[in-house]
Amino acid sequence: MVKDSLSVTIFRVANGIILFIAAFLCLAPFVNLLAVSLSSGPSVAAGNVGFIPVELNFDSYRFVFTNDRFIRSFVISIIRVLLGLAINVTVVVLCAYPLSRSKDEFRHRTIYSWIFIVSMLFVPSLIPSYMLIANLNMLDTIWALVLPGALPVFSMVVVLNFFRGLPKELEESAAIDGAGHLRVLVQIFLPLSKPPIATIVLFSAVGHWNAWFDGIIFMNRPENYPLLSYLHTIVINPAQLMRDLQADPVLVALLQMVSNHTLRAAQLFVATIPVLLLYPFLQRYFITGLVLGSVKE
């Protein structure tokens, strides 16, 4: 056993303290949000709630899980994430594979690569995007939320660099056995690409789940809003919630038992749960997927 020097010990202690403070700063808002959602309205209004609920009650969560509009928006967001994720991963892989080929195999790969890079730098403005979606009759449909971002270029670059870093001998041995490009992609490249695929899955899932602006723009009927678009409308305009619930006297009575602060906190906390559940399963691939293929020997 080699005893650490004083400087190494000081560094480890300081590093541990800094990491603890950083972790606390990241975790504290979620703990406070949960405490507010489980506290009574007067306690929250008086500013007595920190990280522990005061006068524990679950009325806000009862309202959230009996509100049909919230449940519908939640389901729409789940469908958007699953459909958008499938489209993103499929298109990214199908674009990254040919662009990872050598110039002898794909002569114009540089031209196509620059086209994708330019599309990432110059994003189309809102009015042309809306006109395009309207002319394609995709307003008020789920396709308006998933097709405009079908190809995340940054994710494609991550997968592209990983594909270029795979040993050429694997592809050559498969070609000797008679495998074509599709078989090489499906049976060799994809099984070896768990880190970059997990990375783009995380990027796409979080991006689709957190998106709210396109839902408000492309959905003319509020009942078609995804969850974050719905939450944005009631946070900005709380009176909209009362108008939506006028036909349901049970929910109106339940709404009168909770405050706006606790209700917003409960809805926001429920909205963060899917991302909190997804990230731990993909975290071990996250850094690996970003750096693999970025360094060439």
N, C-alpha and C positions, 0 to 999 in steps of 0.2 A: 504494500500500500504506500502510495506516494502522497505525502501531506501537501495540501494546497497552500500556495503562498498567500500572504496577507492581501495582496492586490486582487488575486483571483477570488478570494472569499468575499472581499468588499464588492467586487463586480457582481457576483452571484446574488448577494443579498440585495444590492441596489436593483439589479435586473428583476428579481422576484417582486420587490415592492412596486416597481413601475408597471409590471405586468398585472399585478393584483389591482392597482388603481385603474388601469385601462379596462380590465375585465369588469370591475365594479361600475365604471361609467357607462359601459355598454349594457350591463344587466339592470342597472337601477331604474331606467325609465319603464321597463317591462314590469318590474316588481311594483313600482308605484301605480302603473296603469291597472294592474290586477287588484291592488289594494283599494283604489278608487272605485272600481267596478263592484266590489264586494261591500262597500261602506254605504251608510245612509246618506241621503241628500244633504241634510243640515250639517253633518260632520264635514262633508266635502266642501260645502259652501263656506264653512267657518275656517277652512284651511287646517284642519286637525289631522288630516290623513297623510301619512308618510309612506312607510313600507309595510305597515301592518293595518289591516282593515279595522275601522271603528264602527261599532254597532252593526255587526255582520248581518247582511241580508242578501238574498239571491233574486230579488224582484227584477233587477235589470236583466239578468240572464233568462228569467222566465219570460220576460217580454221579448227578448231577442229570439228565443227558440219557438215562440208562438206567433211571430210576425211572418206571415206568408211572403211579404215582399222581400224581407231579408233572406229567408230561406231560398226563394226563387233566385235572387241575385247570387247567393252563395253557390247554388247548383250551376248557374250560368258560368261563373268563374271557374268552377271545377272542369266543366266541359271545355271551356276555352283553353285551360292549361293543358289538358290531355290532348286535345286536337292540335293546338298550336305546337306542343312539344313533339308530337309525331311528325308534323309537317317540317318543323325546324330541323330535327335530327336527320330526317330522310333527305331533305334538300341540301343540307350542309355536307353530308357524306358523299352524295352524288356529285356535288360540285368540287369538293376537295380532292377526291380520288383522281379525276383526269388532270387537274392542275398540278398534282404531285408527280406526274409522269415526266420523264426527261424530254428534252426538246426533240430528240429523234422520234419519240413515240407520239408526242403532241406538239407539233411545230409552232402553233400560235398560242401557246399557253400564256406567254407574257402579255399579249394583247388582252386576253380575257381577264387576266389577273388585274391589269390596270383598270379595266372597265368596272370590276367589282370594287376596287379601291376608290375610284372616283364616286361611285354611287354611295359609298360610306361617308365621303367627305361632303358631298353636296346633297343634302336631304331635300326632297320635294316639299314645297310649301303647302299650307293647309288647303287653300282654295282648289288648286289642281288635284290634290288628293281626294277631296270631297267630290269634285266633279267626276273623277274617274270611278269612285265607288258608286256614285249615283247612276252613272251611265251603264255600269255593269249590273244594275239592279241588286246590289248587295246591301243596301241600307236596311237596318233592322234585322240583319241576319248575322249569324256567328262568323260567317266568312269575312265580313268587314273587319273583324277583330284579329283574325289569324293570318289571312293571306297577304296584306300589305307588308308584314314583317316576316315573310316565309323564309327569307335567307338572311340571317344575321351574319354580316361579313366578318366581324371580328371572330366569331365562333368558327367560321370557315377557315380563317387564317390559322387558328390554333390547331385544328384537325389537319390542315394542309401541312404544317410544319412537322406534326407528328408522323404523318404518312411518309414524308420525305426522309425521316430519320430511321425508318424501319430497314432492316438488312435487305439488300437487294437479292441476296441468295435465296431468301424465302420465296420470293416471287419467281425467280428463275427455276427453282426446283419444282414449283407448282406448274409452270409452263411446260417443263419437260414431261410432266405427267399428263399433259393435255388440258390443263385448266385455262379457261378464258378469263377475261378481266372481271366479269361478274362473280365468278366462283372465287377468284383471288380476293376480291373485296369482301365477300360474305364469309368465306371460310378461313381466311388468313388475317386480313387487315382488321376486320371488326372485332374478332376475339382478342386481339392484342391491343385494342384501342379503348379499354375501359377507362383509363384516366381522362383522356380528352373528351370522350363521350359523356362521362359523368359531369365534367366541367360545363359542357354546353347544355346539358340537361338542367343543371342548377341555374345557369344564366337565363335560359329560356323560361323555366318554370317561374322563377322569381320575377322576371320581366313581365310575363303575361299576367301574373297574379297582381302585381303592383300597378299595372296600367289602369288609368282611369279616364284620361282625356279623350282617347279615341272612342270610348264607350259613350261619352256625352255627345260627341260630335256625330257619330255614325248611327246612333240609336235615337230615333224620333219618339219612341214610346218608352216611358220610364220603366215599365215592367220588363223591358229587355236589357236594362242596365246590368253589367257585371257588378260584383260586390263593391269594389273600390269606387266605381262611379256613383253607385247608390249612396255609399257613405259620404262621399264628397258633397252630394246635393243636400243631404240632411244636416251635415255639419255647417255648411255655408248658409243654408236656409232652414232652420229648425221648424218653421211653420209648415214646410212641405210635408213633414212627417204627420202632422195632425190632419192635413188634407187627405193624405193617403189612407188614414185609418178611420175616417168618418163612418165608413160602412160597417165597421166592426166595433160594437159597443164594449165588448169584453177587453179588447186591446186598449181602447180609449180609457177605460177604468183602470187598467193596469198601468198605463202610461202616467196617469195622475198620481200614482204611488211612488214614482221614481223621479229623479231629477235629470236634467239634460246632461250634467257632468257624468253621473254614474252610468247613464245609458250610452253615451258616446264612448266612455271607457270600456264598457262591456262589448260593444260592437267592434271597436278597434282591436281589443284583445282577441276576440274570436277570429277576426280577420288575419291576425298574425300567426295563429296556431298552425296552419298548413305549412308555412315556410319554416317555422321552428321545428316541425316534425321532419321536414325533408332534409334540412341541412346536415344533421348529424350523420345520416347515412351516406352522404356524398362528400363530407368534409375531408376524408382521408385521401380522396382522389383529386381534391381541388388544386392544391399547390403543384402536385405532380403533373396534372394535366396542363397547367399553364407553362411550366418550364421545360417539359419534355419536347425535344425537337428544336428548342430555341438556341442551342449551342452546337456548332458543328466542329468536328475534329479535322 
